[in-house]
Amino acid sequence: MEPIDVTERLGRWSSGRGPLYVLLAARLRQLIDDGELPTGSALPADRAFAGQLAVGRNTVVAAYDLLAAEGRITRRQGSGTRVSGPAAGSGPDTTAAPMFLNLLEPQDDILTLACAAPEAPPPAIVDAYARALPIMAAMTAEIGYHPAGYPPLRQAVADRYTRLGAPTTADRILITNGGQQALSLLARAFVRPGDRVLVETPTYPGALEAFHEEAAILTALPIGLPGFEATAHARRPVLAYFTPTFQNPTGTVLSALRRRRITEIAAALDIPLIADEITADLPFPGVDVPPPLAAETAPPLSLGSSSAAIGHTAAAFGATVISIGSLSKNTWGGLRIGWIRATPPVIARVTRLRAVHDLGGNLPAQIAATGLVPDIDAQCETRAAHLKSGHDVLRAALAARLPEWSVPAVTGGQTLWVRLPYGDGTSFAQTALRHGVAVLAGSGLDAAGGSEDRIRLHFRHPAGLLVEAADRLAAAWQAYHPPAEPASAAPPLAI
Protein backbone atom coordinates (compact mmCIF):
# COMPACT_ATOMS: atom_id res chain seq x y z
CA MET A 1 0.00 0.00 0.00
CA GLU A 2 1.29 3.47 -0.89
CA PRO A 3 2.54 5.55 2.08
CA ILE A 4 0.03 8.08 3.38
CA ASP A 5 0.92 11.56 4.61
CA VAL A 6 -0.97 11.38 7.89
CA THR A 7 0.00 14.87 9.06
CA GLU A 8 -1.47 16.42 5.92
CA ARG A 9 -4.78 14.64 6.49
CA LEU A 10 -4.97 15.53 10.15
CA GLY A 11 -5.72 19.19 9.49
CA ARG A 12 -6.65 21.11 12.65
CA TRP A 13 -6.78 18.61 15.47
CA SER A 14 -5.54 20.41 18.60
CA SER A 15 -7.97 23.32 18.78
CA GLY A 16 -10.52 21.62 21.03
CA ARG A 17 -10.65 21.32 24.80
CA GLY A 18 -9.03 18.39 26.56
CA PRO A 19 -5.70 16.56 26.75
CA LEU A 20 -3.72 16.63 23.52
CA TYR A 21 -3.54 12.83 23.29
CA VAL A 22 -7.35 12.60 23.41
CA LEU A 23 -7.71 15.28 20.72
CA LEU A 24 -5.16 13.50 18.53
CA ALA A 25 -6.88 10.13 19.04
CA ALA A 26 -10.26 11.68 18.23
CA ARG A 27 -9.00 13.10 14.92
CA LEU A 28 -7.26 9.87 13.92
CA ARG A 29 -10.38 7.91 14.87
CA GLN A 30 -12.46 10.09 12.57
CA LEU A 31 -10.04 9.60 9.69
CA ILE A 32 -10.09 5.82 10.21
CA ASP A 33 -13.87 5.59 10.51
CA ASP A 34 -14.36 7.78 7.43
CA GLY A 35 -11.96 5.67 5.38
CA GLU A 36 -9.41 8.47 4.98
CA LEU A 37 -6.87 6.14 6.59
CA PRO A 38 -7.62 2.78 4.95
CA THR A 39 -7.21 -0.58 6.65
CA GLY A 40 -3.61 -1.73 6.44
CA SER A 41 -2.09 1.71 6.01
CA ALA A 42 0.98 2.46 8.12
CA LEU A 43 1.01 5.22 10.71
CA PRO A 44 4.20 7.11 11.57
CA ALA A 45 6.47 5.84 14.31
CA ASP A 46 6.01 7.45 17.72
CA ARG A 47 9.07 9.69 17.71
CA ALA A 48 8.78 10.69 14.07
CA PHE A 49 5.09 11.54 14.44
CA ALA A 50 5.74 13.53 17.60
CA GLY A 51 8.39 15.53 15.76
CA GLN A 52 6.05 16.22 12.83
CA LEU A 53 3.32 17.43 15.18
CA ALA A 54 5.66 19.30 17.55
CA VAL A 55 4.34 17.44 20.58
CA GLY A 56 5.88 15.15 23.14
CA ARG A 57 6.33 11.48 22.27
CA ASN A 58 4.09 10.51 25.19
CA THR A 59 1.20 12.33 23.50
CA VAL A 60 1.49 10.14 20.42
CA VAL A 61 1.97 6.96 22.46
CA ALA A 62 -1.12 7.68 24.58
CA ALA A 63 -3.23 8.45 21.49
CA TYR A 64 -2.06 5.25 19.80
CA ASP A 65 -2.83 3.27 22.97
CA LEU A 66 -6.42 4.54 22.99
CA LEU A 67 -6.92 3.59 19.35
CA ALA A 68 -5.30 0.19 19.89
CA ALA A 69 -7.65 -0.51 22.81
CA GLU A 70 -10.58 0.23 20.50
CA GLY A 71 -9.20 -2.11 17.84
CA ARG A 72 -8.75 0.64 15.28
CA ILE A 73 -4.98 0.22 15.02
CA THR A 74 -2.52 -2.62 15.59
CA ARG A 75 0.91 -2.10 17.12
CA ARG A 76 3.53 -4.82 16.72
CA GLN A 77 7.21 -4.65 17.54
CA GLY A 78 9.21 -4.78 14.37
CA SER A 79 6.30 -4.08 12.01
CA GLY A 80 5.17 -0.70 13.31
CA THR A 81 1.66 0.70 13.73
CA ARG A 82 -1.03 0.00 11.16
CA VAL A 83 -4.71 0.80 10.74
CA SER A 84 -6.86 -2.26 11.41
CA GLY A 85 -10.17 -0.64 10.45
CA PRO A 86 -13.16 1.11 12.03
CA ALA A 87 -13.76 -1.80 14.42
CA ALA A 88 -11.91 -4.58 16.11
CA GLY A 89 -12.10 -8.14 14.88
CA SER A 90 -12.46 -9.74 11.48
CA GLY A 91 -15.31 -10.92 9.32
CA PRO A 92 -18.64 -9.06 9.23
CA ASP A 93 -18.58 -5.73 11.03
CA THR A 94 -20.72 -6.68 14.01
CA THR A 95 -18.86 -4.72 16.65
CA ALA A 96 -18.97 -1.15 15.30
CA ALA A 97 -22.29 0.35 16.34
CA PRO A 98 -23.82 -3.18 16.24
CA MET A 99 -27.25 -1.98 17.30
CA PHE A 100 -27.46 0.05 14.11
CA LEU A 101 -25.95 -2.54 11.78
CA ASN A 102 -29.28 -4.04 10.70
CA LEU A 103 -30.63 -0.54 10.03
CA LEU A 104 -27.62 0.46 7.93
CA GLU A 105 -27.31 -2.85 6.10
CA PRO A 106 -30.70 -4.58 6.32
CA GLN A 107 -30.96 -8.21 5.20
CA ASP A 108 -34.30 -9.77 4.42
CA ASP A 109 -33.35 -13.21 5.71
CA ILE A 110 -32.16 -12.00 9.13
CA LEU A 111 -34.40 -12.03 12.20
CA THR A 112 -33.12 -9.15 14.29
CA LEU A 113 -33.27 -9.29 18.07
CA ALA A 114 -30.72 -6.47 18.25
CA CYS A 115 -32.69 -3.24 17.70
CA ALA A 116 -35.85 -3.14 19.80
CA ALA A 117 -38.81 -1.12 18.58
CA PRO A 118 -42.51 -1.63 17.76
CA GLU A 119 -42.99 -3.74 14.65
CA ALA A 120 -45.56 -1.50 12.94
CA PRO A 121 -47.34 1.84 13.41
CA PRO A 122 -50.46 1.50 15.55
CA PRO A 123 -53.83 2.74 14.25
CA ALA A 124 -53.53 5.70 16.62
CA ILE A 125 -50.82 7.21 14.41
CA VAL A 126 -53.02 7.10 11.33
CA ASP A 127 -55.80 8.76 13.32
CA ALA A 128 -53.38 11.39 14.64
CA TYR A 129 -52.27 12.33 11.13
CA ALA A 130 -55.90 12.52 10.01
CA ARG A 131 -56.58 14.99 12.81
CA ALA A 132 -53.43 16.94 11.87
CA LEU A 133 -54.50 17.59 8.29
CA PRO A 134 -57.18 20.22 9.07
CA ILE A 135 -54.73 21.97 11.39
CA MET A 136 -52.17 22.19 8.62
CA ALA A 137 -54.80 23.28 6.10
CA ALA A 138 -55.76 26.17 8.36
CA MET A 139 -52.21 27.49 8.67
CA THR A 140 -51.68 30.79 6.86
CA ALA A 141 -48.62 32.32 8.56
CA GLU A 142 -46.54 29.34 9.57
CA ILE A 143 -42.99 29.11 8.21
CA GLY A 144 -42.58 25.63 9.72
CA TYR A 145 -39.24 26.14 11.48
CA HIS A 146 -39.38 25.52 15.23
CA PRO A 147 -35.89 24.67 16.60
CA ALA A 148 -37.31 24.06 20.07
CA GLY A 149 -40.33 22.23 18.72
CA TYR A 150 -43.95 22.89 17.77
CA PRO A 151 -45.31 24.97 20.69
CA PRO A 152 -48.51 22.93 21.27
CA LEU A 153 -46.42 19.74 21.39
CA ARG A 154 -44.01 21.28 23.88
CA GLN A 155 -46.99 22.19 26.01
CA ALA A 156 -48.48 18.69 25.70
CA VAL A 157 -45.22 17.11 26.86
CA ALA A 158 -44.95 19.62 29.71
CA ASP A 159 -48.51 18.82 30.77
CA ARG A 160 -47.66 15.12 30.85
CA TYR A 161 -44.72 15.70 33.20
CA THR A 162 -46.96 17.82 35.41
CA ARG A 163 -49.56 15.02 35.57
CA LEU A 164 -46.81 12.58 36.53
CA GLY A 165 -45.70 14.70 39.47
CA ALA A 166 -43.01 16.94 37.96
CA PRO A 167 -44.52 20.41 37.41
CA THR A 168 -43.25 21.60 34.05
CA THR A 169 -43.71 24.57 31.74
CA ALA A 170 -43.26 24.50 27.98
CA ASP A 171 -40.00 26.46 28.15
CA ARG A 172 -38.45 23.43 29.88
CA ILE A 173 -39.14 21.18 26.87
CA LEU A 174 -37.19 20.71 23.63
CA ILE A 175 -38.66 18.46 20.93
CA THR A 176 -36.10 16.30 19.10
CA ASN A 177 -36.01 13.77 16.27
CA GLY A 178 -36.24 10.84 18.65
CA GLY A 179 -34.37 9.98 21.81
CA GLN A 180 -31.10 9.32 20.00
CA GLN A 181 -30.92 12.90 18.74
CA ALA A 182 -31.68 14.07 22.27
CA LEU A 183 -28.66 12.14 23.55
CA SER A 184 -26.44 13.38 20.73
CA LEU A 185 -27.41 17.01 21.30
CA LEU A 186 -26.80 16.76 25.04
CA ALA A 187 -23.45 15.10 24.49
CA ARG A 188 -22.44 17.86 22.11
CA ALA A 189 -23.67 20.56 24.49
CA PHE A 190 -21.86 19.29 27.58
CA VAL A 191 -18.87 17.22 26.45
CA ARG A 192 -15.55 18.27 24.98
CA PRO A 193 -12.78 15.84 23.96
CA GLY A 194 -11.19 14.37 27.07
CA ASP A 195 -14.09 15.23 29.39
CA ARG A 196 -15.27 12.45 31.66
CA VAL A 197 -18.81 11.13 31.54
CA LEU A 198 -20.13 8.79 34.22
CA VAL A 199 -22.31 5.95 32.93
CA GLU A 200 -23.90 2.76 34.20
CA THR A 201 -22.54 -0.53 33.04
CA PRO A 202 -24.05 -2.20 31.12
CA THR A 203 -26.09 0.49 29.45
CA TYR A 204 -27.83 1.59 26.25
CA PRO A 205 -25.24 1.34 23.43
CA GLY A 206 -26.66 4.37 21.62
CA ALA A 207 -25.63 6.50 24.60
CA LEU A 208 -22.08 5.13 24.47
CA GLU A 209 -21.98 5.95 20.75
CA ALA A 210 -23.17 9.52 21.40
CA PHE A 211 -20.51 10.13 24.07
CA HIS A 212 -17.90 8.35 21.99
CA GLU A 213 -18.58 10.73 19.08
CA GLU A 214 -17.56 13.63 21.35
CA ALA A 215 -14.37 11.78 22.42
CA ALA A 216 -15.52 11.48 26.02
CA ILE A 217 -13.62 9.38 28.53
CA LEU A 218 -16.18 7.11 30.16
CA THR A 219 -16.16 6.21 33.84
CA ALA A 220 -18.38 3.21 34.49
CA LEU A 221 -20.25 2.29 37.66
CA PRO A 222 -22.62 -0.64 38.26
CA ILE A 223 -26.37 -0.17 37.82
CA GLY A 224 -27.72 2.26 40.39
CA LEU A 225 -24.44 4.21 40.35
CA PRO A 226 -23.03 2.95 43.68
CA GLY A 227 -20.01 5.01 44.60
CA PHE A 228 -21.35 8.00 42.66
CA GLU A 229 -20.23 10.60 45.18
CA ALA A 230 -16.69 9.28 45.69
CA THR A 231 -16.20 8.71 41.98
CA ALA A 232 -17.49 12.18 41.13
CA HIS A 233 -15.03 13.76 43.58
CA ALA A 234 -12.15 11.72 42.17
CA ARG A 235 -12.97 11.90 38.46
CA ARG A 236 -14.82 15.22 38.10
CA PRO A 237 -17.30 14.12 35.39
CA VAL A 238 -19.05 16.80 33.36
CA LEU A 239 -22.14 14.61 32.99
CA ALA A 240 -23.76 11.45 34.37
CA TYR A 241 -26.15 9.18 32.47
CA PHE A 242 -28.41 6.38 33.68
CA THR A 243 -31.75 4.66 33.11
CA PRO A 244 -33.75 4.44 36.35
CA THR A 245 -36.78 2.48 35.11
CA PHE A 246 -36.66 -0.80 33.15
CA GLN A 247 -32.98 -0.25 32.56
CA ASN A 248 -31.66 -1.07 29.12
CA PRO A 249 -30.53 -3.89 28.90
CA THR A 250 -31.17 -5.47 32.31
CA GLY A 251 -34.75 -4.33 33.01
CA THR A 252 -33.76 -3.13 36.49
CA VAL A 253 -36.05 -0.67 38.30
CA LEU A 254 -34.29 1.42 40.95
CA SER A 255 -35.92 1.93 44.32
CA ALA A 256 -37.33 5.30 45.34
CA LEU A 257 -34.57 5.67 47.94
CA ARG A 258 -31.82 5.03 45.39
CA ARG A 259 -33.37 7.46 42.91
CA ARG A 260 -33.53 10.14 45.54
CA ARG A 261 -29.96 9.51 46.61
CA ILE A 262 -28.61 9.75 43.06
CA THR A 263 -30.55 12.95 42.40
CA GLU A 264 -29.36 14.43 45.67
CA ILE A 265 -25.70 13.72 44.95
CA ALA A 266 -25.96 15.17 41.44
CA ALA A 267 -27.59 18.33 42.81
CA ALA A 268 -25.05 18.72 45.62
CA LEU A 269 -22.09 18.31 43.29
CA ASP A 270 -23.71 20.26 40.44
CA ILE A 271 -23.35 17.42 37.93
CA PRO A 272 -25.96 17.37 35.14
CA LEU A 273 -27.75 14.03 35.44
CA ILE A 274 -29.36 12.60 32.30
CA ALA A 275 -32.25 10.32 33.20
CA ASP A 276 -33.16 8.25 30.16
CA GLU A 277 -36.83 7.50 30.80
CA ILE A 278 -37.80 6.22 27.37
CA THR A 279 -38.29 2.67 28.64
CA ALA A 280 -40.33 3.87 31.64
CA ASP A 281 -43.44 3.73 29.44
CA LEU A 282 -43.10 -0.04 28.96
CA PRO A 283 -44.42 -1.75 32.12
CA PHE A 284 -46.06 -5.16 32.06
CA PRO A 285 -49.72 -5.36 33.17
CA GLY A 286 -50.19 -4.50 36.84
CA VAL A 287 -46.65 -3.14 37.32
CA ASP A 288 -46.45 0.26 39.00
CA VAL A 289 -44.09 2.75 37.38
CA PRO A 290 -42.23 5.26 39.58
CA PRO A 291 -42.71 8.95 38.78
CA PRO A 292 -40.15 10.75 36.59
CA LEU A 293 -36.84 11.50 38.28
CA ALA A 294 -37.61 15.20 37.86
CA ALA A 295 -40.41 14.73 40.39
CA GLU A 296 -37.78 14.53 43.13
CA THR A 297 -38.16 17.84 44.95
CA ALA A 298 -37.46 16.94 48.58
CA PRO A 299 -34.59 18.66 50.46
CA PRO A 300 -31.31 16.74 50.22
CA LEU A 301 -30.20 14.11 52.70
CA SER A 302 -26.84 14.37 54.43
CA LEU A 303 -23.95 13.73 52.07
CA GLY A 304 -21.22 13.48 54.71
CA SER A 305 -18.32 15.75 55.47
CA SER A 306 -17.18 16.17 51.87
CA SER A 307 -20.34 17.84 50.59
CA ALA A 308 -22.87 18.26 53.38
CA ALA A 309 -21.96 21.92 53.60
CA ILE A 310 -23.36 22.53 50.13
CA GLY A 311 -26.86 23.84 50.71
CA HIS A 312 -29.72 23.33 48.31
CA THR A 313 -33.29 24.46 48.72
CA ALA A 314 -36.21 22.20 47.90
CA ALA A 315 -36.83 24.25 44.77
CA ALA A 316 -33.25 23.75 43.55
CA PHE A 317 -33.13 20.05 44.36
CA GLY A 318 -33.42 18.07 41.16
CA ALA A 319 -32.68 21.09 38.96
CA THR A 320 -29.67 19.22 37.60
CA VAL A 321 -31.92 16.43 36.27
CA ILE A 322 -32.22 16.31 32.48
CA SER A 323 -34.94 13.92 31.35
CA ILE A 324 -35.17 12.23 27.96
CA GLY A 325 -38.44 10.86 26.59
CA SER A 326 -39.65 9.56 23.26
CA LEU A 327 -42.54 8.10 21.31
CA SER A 328 -40.20 5.64 19.58
CA LYS A 329 -40.66 2.72 21.98
CA ASN A 330 -44.15 3.34 23.32
CA THR A 331 -45.74 4.23 19.96
CA TRP A 332 -43.58 3.80 16.84
CA GLY A 333 -39.96 4.49 15.97
CA GLY A 334 -40.79 5.81 12.53
CA LEU A 335 -42.51 8.84 14.03
CA ARG A 336 -39.11 10.18 15.23
CA ILE A 337 -40.44 12.27 18.08
CA GLY A 338 -38.45 12.65 21.27
CA TRP A 339 -37.86 15.35 23.86
CA ILE A 340 -35.61 16.77 26.52
CA ARG A 341 -36.90 18.18 29.80
CA ALA A 342 -34.42 20.46 31.58
CA THR A 343 -34.04 23.94 33.00
CA PRO A 344 -34.76 26.81 30.58
CA PRO A 345 -31.03 27.73 30.28
CA VAL A 346 -30.16 24.16 29.27
CA ILE A 347 -33.06 24.04 26.82
CA ALA A 348 -31.93 27.33 25.27
CA ARG A 349 -28.35 26.06 24.97
CA VAL A 350 -29.32 22.79 23.30
CA THR A 351 -31.87 24.55 21.07
CA ARG A 352 -29.10 26.70 19.61
CA LEU A 353 -27.17 23.57 18.72
CA ARG A 354 -30.27 21.98 17.24
CA ALA A 355 -30.97 25.05 15.09
CA VAL A 356 -27.55 24.76 13.47
CA HIS A 357 -28.27 21.16 12.48
CA ASP A 358 -31.80 21.19 11.07
CA LEU A 359 -33.69 24.36 12.09
CA GLY A 360 -36.36 22.18 13.66
CA GLY A 361 -38.08 18.85 13.27
CA ASN A 362 -40.76 17.59 10.90
CA LEU A 363 -43.75 19.81 11.59
CA PRO A 364 -46.52 17.43 10.37
CA ALA A 365 -45.10 14.70 12.60
CA GLN A 366 -45.05 17.08 15.56
CA ILE A 367 -48.62 18.16 14.94
CA ALA A 368 -49.67 14.51 14.86
CA ALA A 369 -47.66 13.78 18.00
CA THR A 370 -49.43 16.59 19.83
CA GLY A 371 -52.56 14.46 19.77
CA LEU A 372 -50.69 11.30 20.77
CA VAL A 373 -48.84 12.50 23.87
CA PRO A 374 -51.96 12.84 26.09
CA ASP A 375 -52.82 9.20 25.25
CA ILE A 376 -49.40 7.67 25.96
CA ASP A 377 -50.64 5.85 29.06
CA ALA A 378 -53.57 4.34 27.17
CA GLN A 379 -51.26 3.24 24.35
CA CYS A 380 -48.85 1.70 26.85
CA GLU A 381 -51.65 -0.13 28.60
CA THR A 382 -52.70 -1.58 25.26
CA ARG A 383 -49.14 -2.71 24.48
CA ALA A 384 -48.38 -4.03 27.97
CA ALA A 385 -50.02 -7.40 27.42
CA HIS A 386 -48.20 -7.81 24.10
CA LEU A 387 -44.85 -7.04 25.72
CA LYS A 388 -45.47 -9.47 28.57
CA SER A 389 -46.56 -12.15 26.10
CA GLY A 390 -43.43 -11.70 23.98
CA HIS A 391 -41.27 -11.82 27.10
CA ASP A 392 -42.89 -15.06 28.24
CA VAL A 393 -42.82 -16.69 24.80
CA LEU A 394 -39.14 -15.98 24.20
CA ARG A 395 -38.07 -17.05 27.70
CA ALA A 396 -40.07 -20.28 27.41
CA ALA A 397 -38.67 -21.03 23.96
CA LEU A 398 -35.12 -20.42 25.13
CA ALA A 399 -35.63 -22.50 28.28
CA ALA A 400 -36.86 -25.44 26.17
CA ARG A 401 -34.06 -25.24 23.60
CA LEU A 402 -31.17 -23.73 25.56
CA PRO A 403 -31.70 -24.65 29.22
CA GLU A 404 -28.07 -23.93 30.02
CA TRP A 405 -28.53 -20.23 29.23
CA SER A 406 -29.39 -17.87 32.10
CA VAL A 407 -32.35 -15.69 31.07
CA PRO A 408 -33.68 -13.66 34.04
CA ALA A 409 -37.26 -12.41 33.89
CA VAL A 410 -38.06 -8.68 33.90
CA THR A 411 -41.20 -6.70 34.78
CA GLY A 412 -41.10 -4.25 31.90
CA GLY A 413 -39.01 -2.82 29.12
CA GLN A 414 -38.25 -4.73 25.95
CA THR A 415 -35.01 -6.66 26.41
CA LEU A 416 -33.57 -9.75 28.07
CA TRP A 417 -30.02 -9.77 29.40
CA VAL A 418 -28.75 -13.29 28.74
CA ARG A 419 -25.68 -14.93 30.27
CA LEU A 420 -23.94 -17.55 28.14
CA PRO A 421 -22.46 -20.55 29.98
CA TYR A 422 -19.18 -20.28 28.06
CA GLY A 423 -17.57 -18.37 25.21
CA ASP A 424 -18.21 -14.69 24.56
CA GLY A 425 -21.10 -12.69 23.18
CA THR A 426 -19.19 -11.08 20.32
CA SER A 427 -18.03 -14.31 18.69
CA PHE A 428 -21.41 -15.94 19.34
CA ALA A 429 -23.19 -12.96 17.74
CA GLN A 430 -21.18 -13.63 14.58
CA THR A 431 -22.19 -17.31 14.65
CA ALA A 432 -25.82 -16.35 15.26
CA LEU A 433 -25.75 -13.98 12.29
CA ARG A 434 -24.61 -16.83 10.06
CA HIS A 435 -27.67 -18.75 11.30
CA GLY A 436 -30.03 -15.92 10.40
CA VAL A 437 -30.54 -14.08 13.69
CA ALA A 438 -28.96 -10.80 14.85
CA VAL A 439 -28.24 -10.32 18.55
CA LEU A 440 -26.34 -7.66 20.46
CA ALA A 441 -23.09 -8.69 22.15
CA GLY A 442 -22.88 -7.60 25.78
CA SER A 443 -19.38 -6.14 25.54
CA GLY A 444 -20.71 -3.39 23.26
CA LEU A 445 -22.99 -2.24 26.09
CA ASP A 446 -20.31 -2.23 28.77
CA ALA A 447 -18.07 0.80 29.08
CA ALA A 448 -15.93 -1.04 31.64
CA GLY A 449 -14.97 -3.71 29.13
CA GLY A 450 -16.96 -6.45 30.84
CA SER A 451 -20.14 -8.39 30.00
CA GLU A 452 -18.24 -10.55 27.50
CA ASP A 453 -20.42 -13.50 28.44
CA ARG A 454 -23.67 -11.64 27.75
CA ILE A 455 -25.99 -10.97 24.85
CA ARG A 456 -29.04 -8.72 24.65
CA LEU A 457 -32.26 -9.93 23.03
CA HIS A 458 -35.49 -8.02 22.46
CA PHE A 459 -38.90 -9.68 22.65
CA ARG A 460 -41.09 -7.34 20.60
CA HIS A 461 -41.59 -9.64 17.62
CA PRO A 462 -44.84 -11.62 17.23
CA ALA A 463 -44.82 -14.98 19.01
CA GLY A 464 -44.17 -17.03 15.86
CA LEU A 465 -41.05 -15.03 14.98
CA LEU A 466 -39.75 -15.25 18.55
CA VAL A 467 -40.05 -19.03 18.47
CA GLU A 468 -38.29 -19.09 15.09
CA ALA A 469 -35.55 -16.86 16.52
CA ALA A 470 -35.10 -19.29 19.42
CA ASP A 471 -34.79 -22.17 16.95
CA ARG A 472 -32.08 -20.32 15.04
CA LEU A 473 -30.26 -19.40 18.26
CA ALA A 474 -30.31 -23.05 19.32
CA ALA A 475 -28.84 -24.08 15.97
CA ALA A 476 -26.20 -21.37 16.25
CA TRP A 477 -25.30 -22.47 19.77
CA GLN A 478 -24.91 -26.07 18.63
CA ALA A 479 -22.51 -24.94 15.90
CA TYR A 480 -20.69 -22.41 18.10
CA HIS A 481 -17.00 -22.95 18.85
CA PRO A 482 -15.55 -20.24 21.12
CA PRO A 483 -12.26 -18.72 19.99
CA ALA A 484 -9.13 -19.30 22.04
CA GLU A 485 -9.17 -15.62 22.98
CA PRO A 486 -12.45 -13.78 23.68
CA ALA A 487 -13.58 -11.65 20.72
CA SER A 488 -14.86 -8.88 22.93
CA ALA A 489 -15.61 -5.49 21.45
CA ALA A 490 -13.49 -2.77 23.02
CA PRO A 491 -15.41 -0.06 24.88
CA PRO A 492 -15.22 3.51 23.61
CA LEU A 493 -12.58 5.49 25.53
CA ALA A 494 -13.51 3.78 28.80
CA ILE A 495 -11.57 4.37 31.99
Secondary structure, DSSP 8 states (H G I E B T S, - for coil): -----HHHHH-S-SSSSS-HHHHHHHHHHHHHHTTSS-TT-EE--HHHHHHHHTS-HHHHHHHHHHHHHTTSEEEETTTEEEE--SSSSSSS--SSSHHHHHHHS--TT-EE-SS---SS--HHHHHHHHHHHHHHHT-SS-----TT--HHHHHHHHHHHHHTT----GGGEEEESHHHHHHHHHHHHH--TT-EEEEEES--HHHHHHHHHTT-EEEEEETT-TTHHHHHHHH--SEEEE--SS-TTT-----HHHHHHHHHHHHHHT--EEEE-GGGG-B-TT------GGG--S------TTTTT----TTTTTTTEEEEEESTTTT-GGG--EEEE--HHHHHHHHHHHHHHHSS--HHHHHHHHHHGGGHHHHHHHHHHHHHHHHHHHHHHHHHH-TTSB----SBSSEEEEE-SSS-HHHHHHHHHHTTEE-EEGGGG-TTS--TTEEEEE--S-HHHHHHHHHHHHHHHHH----SS------TTB-
